[in-house]
Amino acid sequence: MKMIDEKGRVFGKINIFDLIVLLALIVAVGGISYKVIKDRIEGSGQAPTKTYIVTVKSSAMPASYSEALKKDPRIYYDNDQFVNARIVDVREEPAVITVQTDDGKLVEAVSPDLKDVYIDIEVEDKLDIPDIRIGRYAVAVGGKITVKTIYAVGADSLVLDIREK
């Protein structure tokens, strides 16, 4: 038995043109169904998420920085407003800075006014993108991020650790 007979039918049952139209229709209906289901899941806020704790260090900050972070723990960026992250812990240590002595040598000394601030940020990250994001900004250990609330800004804070909650 031939695959396509003299009348252009596949296995003698269906016209090849009709088969192509049927397959195109099935693909179109499947694509539209996928898009509708995906949009509903995203629109309802039910996209799967995972919670992380991101530890960052803001170096040599004024003593009032820690208190300002504690006033409102929500992370805020001007373009995104409040984002998917909030501060869960703030710790500070005396900052070690480099100073020049009278004889011109550079030495490390504990600053009487500045603090190194360690911040734990809880991030609720959607799993639809392969990296971890605070708002629209990807974070990774060794990278820099701006820690910003409506009361405080710590530019170029260093990401020290990321762990699952």
N, C-alpha and C positions, 0 to 999 in steps of 0.2 A: 504494500500500500504506500502510495506517495504521500509526502508530507503536505504538499499543496497540489490539489487536483487541477484539471483543465479549466474549471470555472473560478479559480482563485480562492478556493476554500481550504482552510487548514484542517487536515484529517477528514476532509469531506463534510465538515460540520458547520464551520463559521467562516465568513468572508474575512480575508486578511485586513481590509480596511476597517471593518466593524471591530475586529480584535484590537487594532491600534487605538481606535476611539474609546473602546471599553477600558483598556489599560490606562489611557490618559485620564479618563474620568475617575478611575479608582485612585490614581496618584493625586489628583487635584482634591478629591474629597478627603483623603488621608492627610494631606498637607494643611488644609483648612481646619480640620478637626484638631490637629496637633497645635496649631497656632491659637485656636480658641481656648483649648484647655490650658495651655501655657499662660496666656493672658489672664485667665481667671485665677490661676494659682498666684501669679505675681500681684494681681490687683487686690486679692483678698489678704495679702500679707502672709500667706502660708508657705512661702518659699522656705525650704529647709535651711536652718541656721545652726551654727555652732558657736559656743561661747569660749572666748580666750581671755587670759589675763596677760596684758602686755606691760612689762616693767621698763620704765624709762628713767633716765637721769638728766636733770637740768642742773648744769654746773654753775657754780659761783653766782647764785641768785641772792637778791636782798632778803633779809630775814622775814619781811612781810609777805613774800611770795607763797609760802606754805599756807599761811592763814587765808590768803586770797583764794587759793585753790579749794579750800574747805568750805567756802561760803556757798558755792553752787557746784556740785560735782559733775554736771553735764558738760561734755565737750561741745564746743560751739565754733563753727567756721562761718565767716561772713556770707559766702556763697551758698552754703548748705544749711545754714541755721543749726539747730541742735542735731547731732548725728547719733550713730549707733554705738556710742561709747560713753562711759562715765567713770569718774575717779572713785576707786574703792579704798585706797590707802595712800597716805602721804607720810614719808619719813625724811628727816633731814640730818645731815652730819656737817661738822665744820668743813668749809672748803679749803683745800690746799691749793695755794696759788704760787706762781713764780714771782719772786721779787729780786731786785738788784740791791746788793749791799753797797756800802760806801766805797769799797775798793773795786767795784765793778763786776763782782761775781754774781752769777744768777743762782739763787737757792730757792728751795721750796719752803713755804711757811704757811702756818694755819692763819687764815684770815679772821680778824676779829669781827668783821661785819657780814661776810658772805657765807652762804650755805650751799652745799650740794644737796639737791632735793631729789629723792627717789619716789617715783609715782607709779602705783599699780592702777592700770586702766582696764576695766572690764569691757570687752568688745563683743557685741552680738553680730557675728559676720554671716552674711548669706553665702550659701555654698554654690551659687550660680557662677561665680568667678573664681579661678584657681588660686588667687592670693588672698591674704588677710588685709582688710581695709578698715580704716577709721574714716568715716565719711567717704570721700572719693580718693583718699590717699592710701596707697599700699604701704604696709609696714613690714620690716624684716629686721632681724637681729643685726646690729652693726650700722643700721641706717639712721637717718635723722628724721625727726618729726616735730612739728610745732604743737605743743600742748596749750590749748587755748580754751578758756572758759569766758564767761561774760565779765569776770573780775580779774583775770590774770592771763598773761601770755608768756610762754617759755619757748622761744624760738630755738631751733637746732638742738632739741633734746635728743639724746642718744638712746636708741632702743637696745636694752641689755638682754631681755629675755621674753620669749613668748611661750606660753603653756596653755594647754586645754584646761578648762575649768571642770 
